[in-house]
Amino acid sequence: MNDVEYDELTDSVLLAVEEAIEKLDLDLDYENHGSLLSIAFPDGSKIIINKQAPLHQLWVATKFNGHHFEYQDGQWIDNRSGSEFWQLLNDSASKQAGVSVVFEH
């Protein structure tokens, strides 16, 4: 993947996360700072998603741990656990929100 493809893929993921948050009936706030998306939960915790352009990775920091995703076969996969991005985001957001969170994408 080249840099342009990487930017297009990661920008579409960040936009999809924002759109998914808007569809939820939960008290979640978010801020987009270009290459970084911050999701704030009612308890004050956050999930931070940011682009790591030099590595062509997408990083996710949750209240519990951090994850580095690489694009493989049409999906963003955590290079340590093998978790798929959306599943990990749903699981982490559910834990931090204290209720089931499913990001529709």
The 8 nearest C-alpha neighbors of each residue, nearest first, counted from 0:
[[1, 4, 5, 2, 3, 55, 70, 6],
 [0, 2, 4, 3, 5, 55, 6, 7],
 [3, 1, 5, 4, 6, 0, 52, 55],
 [4, 2, 6, 5, 1, 7, 0, 8],
 [5, 3, 7, 1, 6, 2, 0, 8],
 [4, 6, 2, 8, 3, 7, 9, 1],
 [7, 5, 3, 9, 4, 8, 10, 2],
 [8, 6, 4, 10, 5, 9, 11, 3],
 [9, 7, 5, 11, 6, 10, 4, 12],
 [8, 10, 12, 6, 11, 7, 5, 13],
 [9, 11, 13, 7, 12, 8, 6, 14],
 [10, 12, 14, 8, 9, 13, 15, 7],
 [13, 11, 15, 9, 14, 10, 16, 8],
 [12, 14, 16, 10, 15, 11, 9, 17],
 [13, 15, 17, 11, 16, 12, 10, 18],
 [14, 16, 12, 18, 13, 17, 104, 11],
 [17, 15, 19, 13, 14, 18, 20, 12],
 [18, 16, 14, 20, 19, 15, 13, 21],
 [17, 19, 15, 21, 20, 16, 14, 22],
 [18, 20, 16, 102, 22, 21, 17, 103],
 [21, 19, 17, 23, 22, 18, 16, 102],
 [20, 22, 18, 19, 23, 17, 24, 27],
 [23, 21, 19, 20, 18, 24, 103, 102],
 [24, 22, 20, 25, 21, 19, 102, 100],
 [23, 25, 22, 26, 21, 20, 27, 100],
 [26, 24, 23, 27, 20, 100, 96, 22],
 [25, 27, 41, 28, 24, 40, 23, 39],
 [28, 26, 40, 25, 39, 29, 38, 41],
 [29, 27, 39, 38, 26, 40, 30, 20],
 [28, 30, 38, 37, 39, 27, 31, 36],
 [31, 29, 37, 36, 32, 38, 28, 35],
 [30, 32, 36, 33, 35, 37, 29, 34],
 [31, 33, 35, 34, 36, 30, 37, 49],
 [34, 32, 35, 31, 36, 10, 49, 50],
 [33, 35, 50, 49, 32, 36, 31, 10],
 [36, 34, 49, 32, 33, 48, 31, 50],
 [37, 35, 31, 48, 30, 47, 49, 32],
 [36, 38, 47, 30, 29, 46, 48, 39],
 [39, 37, 29, 46, 45, 28, 47, 36],
 [40, 38, 45, 28, 27, 29, 44, 43],
 [39, 41, 27, 43, 44, 42, 45, 96],
 [42, 40, 43, 26, 27, 39, 96, 44],
 [43, 41, 40, 44, 96, 95, 39, 45],
 [44, 42, 41, 40, 39, 45, 95, 38],
 [45, 43, 40, 42, 39, 62, 95, 46],
 [46, 44, 39, 38, 40, 47, 61, 62],
 [45, 47, 61, 38, 60, 37, 48, 39],
 [46, 48, 37, 60, 59, 36, 45, 38],
 [49, 47, 59, 36, 58, 35, 37, 60],
 [50, 48, 35, 58, 34, 57, 36, 47],
 [49, 51, 57, 34, 52, 58, 56, 35],
 [52, 50, 56, 54, 57, 53, 55, 49],
 [51, 53, 55, 54, 50, 56, 2, 5],
 [54, 52, 55, 51, 56, 2, 50, 5],
 [53, 55, 56, 52, 51, 57, 69, 50],
 [56, 54, 52, 53, 51, 5, 69, 57],
 [57, 55, 69, 51, 54, 68, 50, 58],
 [56, 58, 50, 68, 51, 49, 67, 69],
 [59, 57, 67, 49, 66, 48, 68, 50],
 [60, 58, 48, 66, 47, 65, 61, 67],
 [59, 61, 65, 47, 46, 64, 66, 48],
 [62, 60, 46, 63, 64, 65, 59, 45],
 [61, 63, 64, 44, 45, 46, 60, 95],
 [62, 64, 61, 65, 60, 91, 95, 94],
 [65, 63, 61, 60, 62, 66, 59, 91],
 [66, 64, 60, 59, 61, 67, 58, 63],
 [65, 67, 59, 58, 77, 60, 68, 64],
 [66, 68, 58, 77, 78, 57, 56, 59],
 [69, 67, 77, 76, 57, 56, 75, 78],
 [68, 70, 56, 75, 76, 71, 77, 78],
 [69, 71, 75, 74, 76, 73, 68, 72],
 [72, 70, 74, 73, 75, 69, 76, 68],
 [71, 73, 74, 70, 75, 76, 69, 83],
 [72, 74, 71, 70, 75, 76, 8, 69],
 [75, 73, 71, 70, 72, 76, 83, 84],
 [74, 76, 70, 69, 84, 68, 83, 71],
 [77, 75, 83, 68, 69, 82, 81, 84],
 [78, 76, 68, 81, 82, 67, 79, 80],
 [77, 79, 68, 81, 67, 76, 80, 69],
 [80, 78, 77, 81, 67, 66, 82, 68],
 [79, 81, 82, 77, 78, 76, 66, 83],
 [80, 82, 77, 76, 78, 79, 83, 68],
 [83, 81, 77, 80, 76, 87, 84, 86],
 [82, 84, 76, 86, 85, 75, 87, 77],
 [85, 83, 87, 75, 86, 76, 88, 82],
 [86, 84, 88, 87, 83, 89, 102, 75],
 [87, 85, 89, 88, 83, 84, 90, 82],
 [86, 88, 90, 84, 85, 89, 91, 83],
 [87, 89, 85, 91, 86, 90, 92, 84],
 [90, 88, 86, 92, 101, 87, 91, 100],
 [89, 91, 87, 93, 88, 92, 86, 94],
 [90, 92, 94, 88, 93, 89, 87, 95],
 [91, 93, 95, 89, 94, 90, 96, 88],
 [94, 92, 99, 100, 96, 90, 98, 91],
 [95, 93, 91, 97, 92, 96, 90, 98],
 [94, 96, 92, 93, 97, 91, 40, 44],
 [97, 95, 93, 98, 94, 92, 40, 41],
 [96, 98, 94, 95, 93, 99, 92, 100],
 [99, 97, 93, 96, 100, 94, 95, 92],
 [98, 100, 93, 101, 97, 96, 94, 92],
 [101, 99, 93, 89, 92, 98, 102, 90],
 [102, 100, 89, 103, 99, 93, 23, 90],
 [101, 103, 19, 104, 89, 100, 20, 16],
 [104, 102, 19, 101, 22, 16, 15, 18],
 [103, 15, 102, 19, 16, 18, 85, 12]]
